[in-house]
Amino acid sequence: MPEIARFYGIVIKVFFGDHPPPHFHAIYGEYNALVSIESLEIIEGDLPSRAQKLVLEWANLYQQDLLQMWNTQEFRKLPPLK
């Protein structure tokens, strides 16, 4: 699974051959969550509340980029949350 961003110990990955709906994986230590790109909701797994807030803040900034990446299956790195 290609890593598209890393910030505050959180790794964001996208696997293009993955199942719908469009989503990305957020990994923080032992935690792993699948986040819907369209609704920006966790659809599977969990994250600690602080990490979840950071992931959703980042995803809100890059939602269109993530959706385009999912649809075109063209991998590229996205900036971390600052």
N, C-alpha and C positions, 0 to 999 in steps of 0.2 A: 504494500500500500504506500503510495508516494506521500511523503511529508510535505504539506504545503505551507505550514507556519509553525512557529514555536515561540512561546512567550510565557513567562512566569512559571516555568516547569510544566506547562501544558503543551501537548503536541497535537496538532490538527492534521488528519490524514483523510485522503479520499481514495476510494477504490472504484475505478470506473466500471468494472464488470459486476459491481454490486447490484443488489435488488432495489427496486423502487420502494418508496418514494425517494426523490433526490435527497441525499443526506451526506453528512461527513461524520468522522469519528473524532471525538475529543478524548485524549488519554491524559490522565493526571495520576501519576504513581500507579496504584493498584486499581484505580477507577477508570471506567471506560463507558462513554455514552455515545449514542447515535443521535445526531441532531438534524431535524428536518430543515432543509435549506429554505423551503417555502414558508413554513410557519414559525421557524426558529424556536421549536419546542423539542425537548428531549423525547424521543420516541422509543428508546430502549436504553437500559443501563442507568447509571447515576453518576453524579459528581458531587463533591462537597459544595455547599451553597456558595462560598466565595469563588471557587473555580467555575461554577456554573454561571455566575454573574459575569465573570471575565470573558468566558467563551461566548455568551450571548451578546455581550457588548461588542466583541470583535466581529462576530457573525453579522450583526446589524450593519456594521461598517462595510463589510465585503459581501453582502448577500447577493447582489447582482453578479459580482465576479464569480462567486461560488456556483451560482446557477448556470452561468455561461460555461464555466469549466465542466460542470456535470453534463450539459447538453452537447458540447463540442468534443468532450473527452480529450481536451488539450491541457496537459498539466503545466502549471506554472506556480512559482512561489508567490505567496501574498505577504505583505508586511505584517510584522507582529503588532500586538496591541502595545501602545506606549503609555 
